[in-house]
């Protein structure tokens, strides 16, 4: 996706929600070059991950207020340019319940995005879509692909 839209570049602040096991955070670090620019990559997850150079990790539940406060403290006076969310619920094997749990994760991500994303920034969220739930994927008019 970044190959198409180039939202990960030097001098970018990225928040990676649901960052364990570190794959997306590693891509963000490689593309934003925090060691040689003003970029910042902050990952948040309940599960501790191995440290990455150029990456700040916050262990916490995205639904908890203290996790949001820790994220805001890590950002300092900066706002995120990109909020990525690959949050995944514990699946129970029932399509409707699993879909609703996935959508709840999207809502948690949106709550954080509203507090930390700069105006005009990127909010990229992954949600599991199940057949029969009536869910649809929409491309907002403000994205380059919709123009």
N, C-alpha and C positions, 0 to 999 in steps of 0.2 A: 504494500500500500504506500509506503514511503517512497518507493521507486517512482510511483506515479505522481504523488502530490508534494513530495519534498518538505514535509513538516518537521523532520528531524535534521537539524543543521546546527553548526556552531552558534553559541550565544543563545541557546534555547533552554528553557526550564521545563522539564518533563516530570510528571507524576505518574507512576506506574502502579495502579491498584491491582492487587492480586498478583504480586510480582514473583512469588515462588514458582518455579525453581530458578528463575533468573534469566530465562531466554530472552524475553522482550527487553528487560533492563539492560542486558549485555548489548543488544542491538542499539538501544538508545545511547549507551555510553560510547560505543564505537562510532556512531554517526554524529553525535553532538560534540565530541571531543572536550569533555569538561576539564581535562588536565592542561589544555592549551587555550581555553576560551572562558567566557563567563558562564558557560553552560552548567546546569545542575540537573542531576537525575536522582529522584527520590522514589524509592519503592516502598510499598506498604503491603503487609500480609500478616495473617495470623501465624503462619509457619515461618520459622527462622530459616534464612537462606545463607549460603556461603558468601562472605564479603566479596565485593567487586571493587576494583580501583575506580575512583571517580563516581561512586554510587553511595548514597545515603540510604540506610535501611531503617524503617520504623516497623517494629513488631506490634501489631494491634489489630483489632476488629474494626473494619470500616464503618460498622454501625454504631460504634461507641464514640461518644463526644470527646473523650480524652485522646483518642487516636487522631481525630480532626485537629485538636489543639496542638498535638505533637507535630503534625504535618505543617500547620500554620507557623509554628515556631521554627521548624527547619527551613521554611521558605523565607522567613524574616520579613523584610519589606517588599519582597518580590512576589509576583503572581506567575502562575504556570502558563506557559505558552501551549502546552499539550497535556491533556489528561487522558491516559490510556487505561482502560479497564478490561481485564480478562478474569474478573471474579467468577468463581464457579461454586454453586451450592453443593452440599452433600446430596447426591441423587438417591431417590428411593425406588426408582424403577416404574413409577406411575407417570405417564406422559403429562397429564394435566398438572399434577403436583410439582413435577420436575420443572415444567415450563414456568409455573408461577414463582417457584423459588428462584429461577434464573432471572425473571423480571424483577423480583425483589432486589437481587444483587445490582441490577441496572439502576434501580431507584436509589440504592445506597451510593452508587458511583455518581449519580446526578446530584445528590445532596452535597457531596464533597466538591464536585465540579462547580456548583453555584458559588461556593465559598472561596475557591482558590484560582479559578481560571480567569485569565485576562479577557477583556472584551475583544472579540475577534479571534480568540484562540481555538484550538482543535480539541474536541471531545470525541474520543473514539471508544466505543463500548461494544463488547461482544455479549450477545445474549443468545441462549439456545432457543431455537424455534421448534416447536413440536407440531406435528400435523393435527388438525382438528381443533386448534386453540383459537383460530381466527387471527393469528399474528401475521403481520406483514412487515416487510422491510421498506423503508421510505428513504429517499435521498432528499435532504432539505434543499430548498432553493438557493441557499447561501453557499453551497459547496461548488467548487469549480466544475465538477462533472455534470451539474444540473443546469449550467448556463448554456 
